[in-house]
Amino acid sequence: MGQRQKRRGALWIMSIEAREARQPWILLAPALTAICLLLIVPLMFIVVYSFWLKSAQGADTPGFFLDNWQEVLTDGFYRDILFNTLKISAITTIACALLGYPAAYFIARSKGNKLILLVLLMLPFWISYIIRTMSWINILGVSGALNSALIWLGIIGEPIQMLYNETTVILGLVHFLLPFMVLNIFVSLDGIDTNLEDAAASLGATRWQGFLQVTLPLSLPGLAAGGLLCFVLAAGTYITPVILGGPRDAMFANLVYEAIIRQLNWPLGSALSLLLLIVLGALVLIYNRYLGMAQLAKGLG
Protein backbone atom coordinates (compact mmCIF):
# COMPACT_ATOMS: atom_id res chain seq x y z
CA MET A 1 0.00 0.00 0.00
CA GLY A 2 2.85 2.33 0.88
CA GLN A 3 4.65 1.57 -2.39
CA ARG A 4 1.48 2.37 -4.37
CA GLN A 5 1.08 5.73 -2.62
CA LYS A 6 4.72 6.58 -3.28
CA ARG A 7 4.26 5.69 -6.96
CA ARG A 8 1.14 7.86 -7.20
CA GLY A 9 2.95 10.71 -5.49
CA ALA A 10 5.87 10.43 -7.92
CA LEU A 11 3.50 10.39 -10.91
CA TRP A 12 1.67 13.43 -9.53
CA ILE A 13 4.95 15.34 -9.11
CA MET A 14 6.03 14.37 -12.65
CA SER A 15 2.71 15.59 -14.07
CA ILE A 16 3.13 18.92 -12.26
CA GLU A 17 6.67 19.29 -13.60
CA ALA A 18 5.52 18.47 -17.13
CA ARG A 19 2.71 21.01 -16.84
CA GLU A 20 5.13 23.68 -15.61
CA ALA A 21 7.51 22.89 -18.47
CA ARG A 22 4.67 23.37 -20.98
CA GLN A 23 3.43 26.65 -19.53
CA PRO A 24 6.12 28.89 -21.14
CA TRP A 25 5.41 27.38 -24.55
CA ILE A 26 1.68 27.84 -24.08
CA LEU A 27 2.23 31.50 -23.21
CA LEU A 28 4.56 31.95 -26.18
CA ALA A 29 2.27 30.13 -28.61
CA PRO A 30 0.38 33.25 -29.87
CA ALA A 31 3.60 35.20 -30.47
CA LEU A 32 5.35 32.24 -32.10
CA THR A 33 2.33 31.62 -34.33
CA ALA A 34 2.28 35.25 -35.44
CA ILE A 35 6.03 35.21 -36.16
CA CYS A 36 5.69 31.98 -38.09
CA LEU A 37 2.75 33.16 -40.22
CA LEU A 38 3.89 36.76 -40.76
CA LEU A 39 7.66 36.29 -41.05
CA ILE A 40 8.91 32.75 -41.57
CA VAL A 41 6.25 31.56 -44.03
CA PRO A 42 6.53 34.66 -46.32
CA LEU A 43 10.33 34.36 -46.17
CA MET A 44 10.08 30.74 -47.28
CA PHE A 45 7.91 31.83 -50.22
CA ILE A 46 10.59 34.36 -51.20
CA VAL A 47 13.30 31.70 -50.99
CA VAL A 48 11.29 29.37 -53.22
CA TYR A 49 10.48 32.18 -55.67
CA SER A 50 14.16 33.06 -56.02
CA PHE A 51 14.80 29.71 -57.71
CA TRP A 52 11.93 30.06 -60.18
CA LEU A 53 12.40 31.59 -63.59
CA LYS A 54 10.44 34.15 -65.54
CA SER A 55 9.73 32.88 -69.04
CA ALA A 56 9.78 34.93 -72.24
CA GLN A 57 5.98 34.94 -72.17
CA GLY A 58 6.03 36.64 -68.75
CA ALA A 59 4.89 33.63 -66.72
CA ASP A 60 6.82 32.32 -63.73
CA THR A 61 8.26 28.85 -64.32
CA PRO A 62 8.40 26.74 -61.13
CA GLY A 63 11.54 24.72 -60.60
CA PHE A 64 15.05 24.90 -59.23
CA PHE A 65 16.95 27.30 -61.47
CA LEU A 66 20.11 29.18 -60.50
CA ASP A 67 19.81 31.78 -63.28
CA ASN A 68 18.56 34.55 -60.97
CA TRP A 69 21.31 33.99 -58.42
CA GLN A 70 23.93 33.77 -61.15
CA GLU A 71 22.76 37.09 -62.58
CA VAL A 72 22.61 38.79 -59.19
CA LEU A 73 26.04 37.58 -58.07
CA THR A 74 27.93 38.06 -61.33
CA ASP A 75 26.40 41.17 -62.89
CA GLY A 76 28.53 44.21 -62.07
CA PHE A 77 25.45 46.45 -62.18
CA TYR A 78 23.95 44.85 -59.07
CA ARG A 79 27.31 44.66 -57.34
CA ASP A 80 28.00 48.37 -57.88
CA ILE A 81 24.59 49.41 -56.52
CA LEU A 82 25.04 47.12 -53.51
CA PHE A 83 28.41 48.71 -52.73
CA ASN A 84 26.92 52.17 -53.26
CA THR A 85 24.10 51.28 -50.86
CA LEU A 86 26.58 50.15 -48.22
CA LYS A 87 28.66 53.30 -48.76
CA ILE A 88 25.67 55.62 -48.37
CA SER A 89 24.54 53.67 -45.29
CA ALA A 90 28.01 53.95 -43.73
CA ILE A 91 28.24 57.71 -44.38
CA THR A 92 24.74 58.18 -42.97
CA THR A 93 25.61 56.18 -39.85
CA ILE A 94 28.79 58.18 -39.23
CA ALA A 95 26.93 61.46 -39.71
CA CYS A 96 24.19 60.33 -37.30
CA ALA A 97 26.83 59.36 -34.72
CA LEU A 98 28.65 62.70 -34.97
CA LEU A 99 25.43 64.69 -34.73
CA GLY A 100 23.59 62.42 -32.33
CA TYR A 101 26.19 61.97 -29.59
CA PRO A 102 26.30 65.63 -28.48
CA ALA A 103 22.50 65.80 -28.52
CA ALA A 104 22.18 62.59 -26.51
CA TYR A 105 24.83 63.79 -24.03
CA PHE A 106 23.01 67.08 -23.57
CA ILE A 107 19.70 65.30 -22.92
CA ALA A 108 21.25 62.76 -20.53
CA ARG A 109 22.96 65.45 -18.46
CA SER A 110 19.98 67.82 -18.42
CA LYS A 111 18.28 68.31 -15.09
CA GLY A 112 14.56 68.87 -14.78
CA ASN A 113 13.69 69.14 -18.48
CA LYS A 114 14.88 65.72 -19.64
CA LEU A 115 11.34 64.48 -20.28
CA ILE A 116 10.49 67.56 -22.36
CA LEU A 117 13.61 67.08 -24.48
CA LEU A 118 12.75 63.43 -25.07
CA VAL A 119 9.23 64.37 -26.15
CA LEU A 120 10.68 66.92 -28.59
CA LEU A 121 13.01 64.22 -29.89
CA MET A 122 10.04 61.91 -30.52
CA LEU A 123 7.96 64.57 -32.29
CA PRO A 124 9.28 63.72 -35.80
CA PHE A 125 7.82 60.21 -35.43
CA TRP A 126 4.34 61.77 -35.27
CA ILE A 127 4.71 62.97 -38.87
CA SER A 128 4.74 60.66 -41.87
CA TYR A 129 8.22 59.70 -43.05
CA ILE A 130 7.22 60.50 -46.65
CA ILE A 131 6.02 64.00 -45.71
CA ARG A 132 9.23 64.67 -43.77
CA THR A 133 11.30 63.54 -46.75
CA MET A 134 9.32 65.62 -49.23
CA SER A 135 9.74 68.70 -47.04
CA TRP A 136 13.34 68.89 -48.26
CA ILE A 137 12.03 69.72 -51.74
CA ASN A 138 10.51 72.92 -50.31
CA ILE A 139 13.80 73.70 -48.59
CA LEU A 140 16.41 72.78 -51.23
CA GLY A 141 14.38 73.07 -54.43
CA VAL A 142 15.06 75.64 -57.15
CA SER A 143 12.26 77.79 -55.74
CA GLY A 144 12.76 76.53 -52.20
CA ALA A 145 13.45 78.44 -49.01
CA LEU A 146 17.24 78.16 -49.13
CA ASN A 147 17.61 79.35 -52.72
CA SER A 148 15.16 82.18 -52.11
CA ALA A 149 17.10 83.30 -49.03
CA LEU A 150 20.45 83.21 -50.85
CA ILE A 151 19.07 85.22 -53.77
CA TRP A 152 17.46 87.75 -51.39
CA LEU A 153 20.79 88.17 -49.58
CA GLY A 154 22.57 88.68 -52.90
CA ILE A 155 24.91 85.71 -52.41
CA ILE A 156 23.81 84.06 -55.67
CA GLY A 157 22.25 85.50 -58.79
CA GLU A 158 20.21 82.48 -59.86
CA PRO A 159 18.94 79.33 -58.13
CA ILE A 160 21.35 76.45 -57.53
CA GLN A 161 20.32 72.84 -58.21
CA MET A 162 20.73 71.25 -54.78
CA LEU A 163 18.39 68.29 -55.13
CA TYR A 164 18.56 64.89 -56.78
CA ASN A 165 22.08 63.85 -55.88
CA GLU A 166 23.80 61.58 -53.38
CA THR A 167 24.29 64.38 -50.86
CA THR A 168 20.57 65.09 -50.57
CA VAL A 169 19.88 61.35 -50.21
CA ILE A 170 22.30 61.21 -47.28
CA LEU A 171 20.77 64.39 -45.84
CA GLY A 172 17.29 62.88 -46.00
CA LEU A 173 18.48 59.65 -44.39
CA VAL A 174 20.21 61.53 -41.56
CA HIS A 175 17.01 63.51 -41.01
CA PHE A 176 15.07 60.25 -40.77
CA LEU A 177 17.52 58.18 -38.68
CA LEU A 178 19.04 60.71 -36.30
CA PRO A 179 16.38 60.22 -33.56
CA PHE A 180 17.13 56.47 -33.50
CA MET A 181 20.81 57.18 -32.91
CA VAL A 182 20.10 59.77 -30.22
CA LEU A 183 17.74 57.45 -28.35
CA ASN A 184 20.22 54.55 -28.27
CA ILE A 185 23.10 56.73 -27.12
CA PHE A 186 20.87 58.44 -24.54
CA VAL A 187 19.87 55.10 -23.00
CA SER A 188 23.54 54.19 -22.63
CA LEU A 189 24.58 57.58 -21.23
CA ASP A 190 21.64 57.75 -18.84
CA GLY A 191 22.74 54.47 -17.26
CA ILE A 192 26.25 55.77 -16.45
CA ASP A 193 26.73 56.87 -12.86
CA THR A 194 27.79 60.53 -12.90
CA ASN A 195 29.83 59.85 -9.75
CA LEU A 196 32.37 58.13 -11.99
CA GLU A 197 33.08 61.45 -13.71
CA ASP A 198 33.41 63.13 -10.32
CA ALA A 199 35.81 60.42 -9.22
CA ALA A 200 37.93 60.94 -12.33
CA ALA A 201 37.99 64.68 -11.63
CA SER A 202 39.06 64.05 -8.03
CA LEU A 203 42.02 62.06 -9.37
CA GLY A 204 43.20 65.02 -11.41
CA ALA A 205 41.54 64.35 -14.77
CA THR A 206 40.11 67.26 -16.71
CA ARG A 207 36.50 67.11 -17.91
CA TRP A 208 37.71 66.23 -21.39
CA GLN A 209 39.97 63.46 -20.07
CA GLY A 210 37.16 62.14 -17.90
CA PHE A 211 34.89 62.05 -20.91
CA LEU A 212 37.41 60.26 -23.12
CA GLN A 213 38.50 57.72 -20.50
CA VAL A 214 35.26 57.12 -18.59
CA THR A 215 32.07 58.31 -20.29
CA LEU A 216 32.88 57.53 -23.91
CA PRO A 217 34.03 53.90 -23.35
CA LEU A 218 30.97 53.16 -21.19
CA SER A 219 28.63 54.63 -23.82
CA LEU A 220 30.10 52.69 -26.77
CA PRO A 221 27.48 49.90 -26.56
CA GLY A 222 24.72 52.46 -27.12
CA LEU A 223 26.70 54.07 -29.93
CA ALA A 224 27.19 50.67 -31.57
CA ALA A 225 23.50 49.80 -31.20
CA GLY A 226 22.47 53.09 -32.76
CA GLY A 227 24.99 52.57 -35.54
CA LEU A 228 23.65 49.12 -36.34
CA LEU A 229 20.06 50.34 -36.38
CA CYS A 230 20.85 53.34 -38.58
CA PHE A 231 22.94 51.28 -40.99
CA VAL A 232 20.33 48.55 -41.45
CA LEU A 233 17.46 51.02 -41.87
CA ALA A 234 19.48 53.15 -44.30
CA ALA A 235 20.51 50.14 -46.40
CA GLY A 236 16.91 48.98 -46.70
CA THR A 237 15.35 52.35 -47.47
CA TYR A 238 13.39 52.96 -50.65
CA ILE A 239 11.52 56.26 -50.31
CA THR A 240 14.46 58.63 -49.76
CA PRO A 241 16.40 57.80 -52.97
CA VAL A 242 13.17 58.00 -54.99
CA ILE A 243 12.22 61.45 -53.69
CA LEU A 244 15.61 63.10 -53.16
CA GLY A 245 17.94 61.14 -55.43
CA GLY A 246 18.63 61.13 -59.12
CA PRO A 247 18.85 58.26 -61.64
CA ARG A 248 22.41 57.48 -60.51
CA ASP A 249 21.56 57.44 -56.82
CA ALA A 250 19.40 54.32 -56.74
CA MET A 251 19.88 52.03 -53.77
CA PHE A 252 19.41 48.28 -53.56
CA ALA A 253 15.81 48.46 -52.36
CA ASN A 254 14.98 50.42 -55.51
CA LEU A 255 16.22 47.47 -57.59
CA VAL A 256 13.86 45.15 -55.72
CA TYR A 257 10.97 47.54 -56.42
CA GLU A 258 11.88 47.80 -60.11
CA ALA A 259 12.13 44.03 -60.51
CA ILE A 260 8.88 43.16 -58.72
CA ILE A 261 6.55 46.09 -59.41
CA ARG A 262 7.62 47.39 -62.81
CA GLN A 263 9.15 44.34 -64.49
CA LEU A 264 6.84 41.89 -62.67
CA ASN A 265 9.88 39.64 -62.29
CA TRP A 266 9.16 38.12 -58.90
CA PRO A 267 11.95 35.50 -59.06
CA LEU A 268 14.65 38.10 -59.73
CA GLY A 269 13.21 40.48 -57.13
CA SER A 270 13.18 37.65 -54.58
CA ALA A 271 16.84 36.87 -55.25
CA LEU A 272 17.76 40.56 -54.90
CA SER A 273 15.86 40.93 -51.63
CA LEU A 274 17.45 37.78 -50.21
CA LEU A 275 20.93 39.02 -51.13
CA LEU A 276 20.33 42.25 -49.23
CA LEU A 277 18.88 40.26 -46.32
CA ILE A 278 21.96 38.02 -46.22
CA VAL A 279 24.37 40.97 -46.22
CA LEU A 280 22.51 42.84 -43.48
CA GLY A 281 21.89 39.62 -41.54
CA ALA A 282 25.64 38.92 -41.52
CA LEU A 283 26.21 42.38 -40.08
CA VAL A 284 23.64 41.77 -37.35
CA LEU A 285 25.23 38.40 -36.49
CA ILE A 286 28.65 40.02 -36.18
CA TYR A 287 27.18 42.68 -33.90
CA ASN A 288 25.40 40.06 -31.79
CA ARG A 289 28.60 37.99 -31.56
CA TYR A 290 30.69 40.78 -30.07
CA LEU A 291 28.20 43.13 -28.40
CA GLY A 292 24.88 41.30 -28.02
CA MET A 293 21.36 42.50 -28.78
CA ALA A 294 20.46 43.61 -25.26
CA GLN A 295 21.61 47.21 -25.76
CA LEU A 296 19.67 47.47 -29.01
CA ALA A 297 16.54 46.19 -27.27
CA LYS A 298 16.98 48.87 -24.58
CA GLY A 299 17.20 51.59 -27.21
CA LEU A 300 14.10 50.39 -29.01
CA GLY A 301 12.21 49.97 -25.76
ZIQUISUL-V53562 format. One record per pair of residues at least 4 apart in sequence whose C-alpha atoms are under 8 Angstrom apart, sorted by sequence separation. I is the first residue (numbers start at 1). J is the second residue. If there is no record, write none. Layout:
# ZIQUISUL-V53562
i;j
I;J
I;J
This chain:
# ZIQUISUL-V53562
i;j
1;5
2;6
3;7
4;8
5;9
6;10
7;11
8;12
9;13
10;14
11;15
12;16
13;17
14;18
15;19
16;20
17;21
18;22
19;23
20;24
21;25
22;26
23;27
24;28
25;29
28;32
29;33
30;34
31;35
32;36
33;37
34;38
35;39
36;40
37;41
38;42
39;43
40;44
41;45
42;46
43;47
44;48
45;49
46;50
47;51
48;52
54;58
55;59
66;70
67;71
68;72
69;73
70;74
71;75
75;79
76;80
77;81
78;82
79;83
80;84
81;85
82;86
83;87
84;88
85;89
86;90
87;91
88;92
89;93
90;94
91;95
92;96
93;97
94;98
95;99
96;100
97;101
98;102
99;103
100;104
101;105
102;106
103;107
104;108
105;109
106;110
110;114
113;117
114;118
115;119
116;120
117;121
118;122
119;123
122;126
123;127
125;129
127;131
128;132
129;133
130;134
131;135
132;136
133;137
134;138
135;139
136;140
137;141
140;144
141;145
143;147
144;148
145;149
146;150
147;151
148;152
149;153
150;154
151;155
164;168
165;169
166;170
167;171
168;172
169;173
170;174
171;175
172;176
173;177
174;178
177;181
178;182
179;183
180;184
181;185
182;186
183;187
184;188
185;189
186;190
187;191
188;192
192;196
193;197
194;198
195;199
196;200
197;201
198;202
199;203
200;204
201;205
205;209
206;210
207;211
208;212
209;213
210;214
211;215
212;216
213;217
214;218
215;219
216;220
219;223
220;224
221;225
222;226
223;227
224;228
225;229
226;230
227;231
228;232
229;233
230;234
231;235
232;236
233;237
237;241
238;242
239;243
240;244
241;245
242;246
245;249
246;250
250;254
251;255
252;256
253;257
254;258
255;259
256;260
257;261
258;262
259;263
260;264
261;265
265;269
266;270
267;271
268;272
269;273
270;274
271;275
272;276
273;277
274;278
275;279
276;280
277;281
278;282
279;283
280;284
281;285
282;286
283;287
284;288
285;289
286;290
287;291
288;292
293;297
294;298
295;299
296;300
297;301
34;39
35;40
36;41
37;42
54;59
55;60
70;75
73;78
74;79
127;132
136;141
138;143
139;144
140;145
141;146
142;147
143;148
150;155
151;156
163;168
164;169
200;205
201;206
205;210
210;215
211;216
212;217
240;245
241;246
245;250
250;255
257;262
258;263
259;264
260;265
287;292
288;293
54;60
55;61
72;78
73;79
108;114
138;144
139;145
140;146
141;147
150;156
151;157
162;168
200;206
201;207
259;265
260;266
287;293
53;60
54;61
72;79
107;114
137;144
138;145
139;146
140;147
151;158
259;266
52;60
53;61
139;147
151;159
241;249
242;250
260;268
52;61
53;62
201;210
241;250
259;268
260;269
52;62
53;63
107;117
197;207
200;210
241;251
259;269
51;62
52;63
107;118
148;159
51;63
52;64
53;65
147;159
242;254
257;269
49;62
51;64
52;65
147;160
197;210
238;251
241;254
256;269
51;65
53;67
197;211
200;214
237;251
255;269
256;270
51;66
53;68
238;253
51;67
143;159
235;251
236;252
237;253
238;254
256;272
51;68
142;159
197;214
235;252
236;253
255;272
256;273
50;68
51;69
142;160
196;214
197;215
235;253
50;69
142;161
141;161
142;162
253;273
141;162
140;162
141;163
140;163
192;215
252;276
137;163
189;215
192;218
192;219
189;218
188;218
189;219
188;219
188;220
188;221
189;222
185;219
188;222
187;222
188;223
136;172
186;222
185;222
184;222
185;223
133;172
184;223
236;276
184;225
185;226
181;223
184;226
133;176
183;226
132;176
182;226
181;226
180;226
181;227
129;176
181;229
232;280
180;229
181;230
180;230
178;230
177;230
177;233
228;284
122;179
177;234
121;179
228;287
173;234
173;240
229;296
172;240
225;293
221;291
225;295
226;296
169;240
225;296
169;241
172;244
222;295
226;299
221;295
222;296
225;299
169;244
168;244
169;245
168;245
222;299
92;170
96;174
100;178
104;182
108;186
91;170
92;171
95;174
99;178
100;179
103;182
104;183
107;186
164;243
165;244
166;245
101;181
105;185
164;244
165;245
166;246
169;249
92;173
93;174
96;177
100;181
101;182
104;185
105;186
108;189
109;190
163;244
164;245
165;246
88;170
92;174
96;178
100;182
104;186
108;190
163;245
164;246
165;248
166;249
97;181
101;185
105;189
165;249
96;181
100;185
104;189
133;240
137;244
188;295
136;244
130;239
134;243
133;243
134;244
133;244
184;295
187;298
184;296
187;299
184;298
185;299
184;299
183;299
184;300
183;300
180;299
101;223
97;223
97;226
97;227
94;227
93;227
96;230
93;230
92;230
93;231
92;231
89;230
90;231
89;231
92;234
89;232
89;234
88;234
89;235
88;235
86;235
85;235
85;251
84;251
85;252
81;250
82;251
81;251
82;252
81;252
78;252
68;267
69;268
72;271
68;268
72;272
69;271
68;271
60;266
60;267
54;265
54;266
54;267
53;267
52;267
53;268
50;266
51;267
49;266
50;267
49;267
50;268
50;269
50;270
51;271
49;270
50;271
49;271
47;270
46;270
47;271
46;271
47;274
46;274
